[in-house]
């Protein structure tokens, strides 16, 4: 199924802001977590984006030692010296962006000394024949939503897989990506949040929500995340995060 989206019906839900075609991917070779866990691996991300005069706050998760993956639009425009990563236990670490893909909407942070355990990213298993209206299963969404003082856990339903086509985060050109549609309330700050399925692995990462349906969201499927994440498991050199995506000075992305 091919799905075309318009910016009028899909909004990025990457960060709260306050004024001052994929190749075949391999799994990251990290031991899977036990079902029902993952909180220690999800982090809060904050940084300064002076080009649009805002402080960003969002979610990310550890997928390899000292590596955090999040949505590219969460860290777009953030200056290197300002990125701060905070664990669920309150420990604070400095981070830098070592991979930034505005087409796929994936970024990777290198966070030296970060002790949080990695989560494994894997493609969601689906049955060849699926009855109409039957979901792909349940997942736990772990996020640092806007205004939340702690990590929030939400049970959501993965409704299906769709091939979505639309503009990249800068609206420069159209891209095609495999997405998961999910049902559950989506607040600002959930982009970059992992969808943790029954076996404890990450099947997708939140990137957007429908403007006309507040309880419907969209996540990048694992096979979209893995090529960028895999290539950055050993990266330590900072890369440019370009400019802010959207008008963060006047709205929440």
JOZIUR-V772067 format. One line per field, one symbol per residue. ss: DSSP state (~ for helix, > for strand, _ for the rest). psi: psi as a letter, one per 20 degrees, with the letter a starting at -180 (. if undefined). burial: # if it has 9 or more other ideal C-beta (glycine too) atoms within 8 Angstrom, else .. A space follows every 10 residues. Layout:
ss: ???
psi: ???
burial: ???
This chain:
ss: _>>>_____> >>___>>>>_ __________ ________~~ ~>>>>>>>>_ ___>>>>>>> >>>>__>>>> _~~~~____~ ~~_>>>____ _>>>_>>>>> >____>>>>> __________ >_________ ______>>>> >>>_______ _>>>>>>>>> >>>>>>>___ ___>>>>>>> >>>_______ ___>>>____ _>>>>>>>>> __>>>>>>>> >~~~~~~~~~ ~_________ __________ ___
psi: ppppqqhhip qpkgqpppq. oqrpqrqpmp pqqqqjaihi ipqppqrpnh hjlrpqpaqr qpirpkppqa qhihjpipqg iipppprhij ppqqrqpipo oighlpqppp nqjoipqqqp pqpppqqhpp qpiprirqrp oprmqpipir ppppprpohr pqoqpaqaij khrqqpqpqp pqpqporqii pipqooahjj roirpphrqp hinijprpqp qhihgggggg ijhjqipqqp jcrqornhii rp.
burial: ..#.#.#..# #######... .#..#..#.# ..#....### #########. .#.####### ####..#### ########.. ..######.. ..#.###### ##.####### #..#.#.### ##.#...... .....##### ######.#.. ##.#.##### ########## ....#.#### ####.##### #######..# ########## .....##### ########## .##.#..... #..###.#.. ..#
